[in-house]
Amino acid sequence: MTPLETALAFIAAINNNDPLALRILMTDDHTFTDALAHSFSGAEAMHVGWQHFFHTYPGYRITLTQTFAEGDEVALFGKAEGGWRIDDKVLPQKWSVPAAWLAEIRSGKVRRWTVFCDTSWATPPKA
C-alpha cells in the first residue's frame, strides 16, 4: 500500500469503529496526538484507547474533502462527527467539527497519527 492508501485504510477502520483493524494498521511504537497536544504511545494502549473513544463518542466518523501525500507523510482534511454517551446513555445530540489529520506512515503502517481541530465540541450537552 502507498502511504495515502494506508492513511485511507486507517480512516476506513475509524469509520467502521473497528479498533482491531486500527491495531493491525499501527506500528508497535505508534503515537497518537490529540487536538490538545496530548500524546499516547504504544499500539496496544491505543487499541484500548480507540475502544473507549468509540464507546464514548458513538457514531464517530471522518469525512474527507482533501488529501495530500508527500513521501511517508499524509495530510488529510475534512470533518469529524459523532455523538455522546453519558452514563451508558447515548444522547440524541450530535456534533460535527472541521478537522485535519497528519499521518506518518512506516512500512505500510501508521507510526504517528495527529489530530487538529477545535475541541469545544467535546463538552457534552446535559443528559
C-alpha positions, 0 to 999 in steps of 0.5 A, a space after each residue: 500500500 502507498 502511504 495515502 492508501 494506508 492513511 485511507 485504510 486507517 480512516 476506513 477502520 475509524 469509520 467502521 469503529 473497528 479498533 482491531 483493524 486500527 491495531 493491525 494498521 499501527 506500528 508497535 511504537 505508534 503515537 497518537 496526538 490529540 487536538 490538545 497536544 496530548 500524546 499516547 504511545 504504544 499500539 496496544 494502549 491505543 487499541 484500548 484507547 480507540 475502544 473507549 473513544 468509540 464507546 464514548 463518542 458513538 457514531 464517530 466518523 471522518 469525512 474527507 474533502 482533501 488529501 495530500 501525500 508527500 513521501 511517508 507523510 499524509 495530510 488529510 482534511 475534512 470533518 469529524 462527527 459523532 455523538 455522546 454517551 453519558 452514563 451508558 446513555 447515548 444522547 440524541 445530540 450530535 456534533 460535527 467539527 472541521 478537522 485535519 489529520 497528519 499521518 506518518 506512515 512506516 512500512 505500510 503502517 501508521 507510526 504517528 497519527 495527529 489530530 487538529 481541530 477545535 475541541 469545544 465540541 467535546 463538552 457534552 450537552 446535559 443528559 
